[in-house]
Amino acid sequence: MTSDGLQHKLTHHLDVLGFYCPVPLNETKKALQSLSTGDIIGVKSDDPETLHDIPMYLGRTEHLLREVVHESGEYFFIIEVKK
C-alpha cells in the first residue's frame, strides 16, 4: 500500500472506519498517548475531515506524519511516534 515500505514496519493499527469528526482525531490522540517513541501507527479512516484534522493536530506535536494514502474512499495515515 505504501511506496516506501513503511506499512511493513507498522507496530500498531487504528481502524476508525465509519466514525466521523471528532471520533477519528480523538481516538488517534488517545492511541498516540499510549505508544512509545519509535512506534509507527497506521490509522485508517473514511472521514474526509481527517485529511485536515490529523495533519493539523500532528503539526502541533513532535509526532511525524510519514505518509498519507488515499485509496477507494479510505485514508491511511502512517505516523511515527515521537515523545
Beta strands, then each sheet from edge to edge (+ up, - down):
strand 1: 12-15
strand 2: 40-45
strand 3: 64-71
strand 4: 74-80
sheet 1: 1+ 2+ 4- 3+
end
